[in-house]
Amino acid sequence: MRYWLMKSEPDEFSIDDLARSPRRTTSWFGVRNYQARNYMRDGMKVGDLALFYHSSCADPGVAGIVEHGTGSCRPTRAGQYQ
């Protein structure tokens, strides 16, 4: 198992948005960095965990922990999203 850091601006997509998504899954899109995209495409495996990091906001930091599924991430432990 590997561990990753997934950054998102909460105004665009927050951990709360992920928790409200159908089956608490979503596609990760808008990755502009080619190396990051390649890591996500080639390196991430089902069951890997990632820190879900809120950036560019009043209170930046880790908002929760997500688990990588088949083409998606879902919260596993994030305060109220246990």
C-alpha positions, -999 to 999 in steps of 0.1 A, spaced: 0 0 0 12 35 -8 2 68 6 -6 100 -14 -15 136 -10 -45 148 -30 -50 186 -31 -82 204 -38 -95 239 -33 -127 236 -12 -144 262 -34 -140 238 -63 -144 204 -46 -142 198 -9 -142 167 14 -179 176 21 -186 175 -16 -170 141 -18 -191 128 11 -223 140 -6 -213 124 -39 -232 93 -50 -217 63 -32 -191 88 -19 -170 85 -50 -159 109 -78 -135 112 -107 -104 133 -101 -102 158 -129 -84 190 -138 -49 178 -130 -26 201 -150 8 187 -138 18 158 -161 39 141 -134 10 142 -109 -13 128 -136 10 100 -144 14 91 -107 -24 90 -104 -28 70 -136 1 46 -132 10 46 -95 -22 47 -75 -37 13 -68 -70 3 -53 -68 4 -15 -41 31 -14 -48 59 11 -44 96 5 -45 127 27 -73 150 12 -57 185 15 -77 217 13 -55 244 -3 -60 281 -12 -86 287 16 -88 305 50 -78 273 69 -56 251 46 -47 216 57 -56 180 57 -94 177 57 -96 139 58 -82 106 46 -96 89 14 -91 55 -1 -84 50 -37 -110 28 -55 -115 18 -91 -110 52 -107 -123 70 -76 -115 81 -41 -139 79 -11 -136 91 24 -126 64 50 -118 86 80 -125 123 81 -141 133 114 -178 128 108 -172 106 77 -161 75 95 
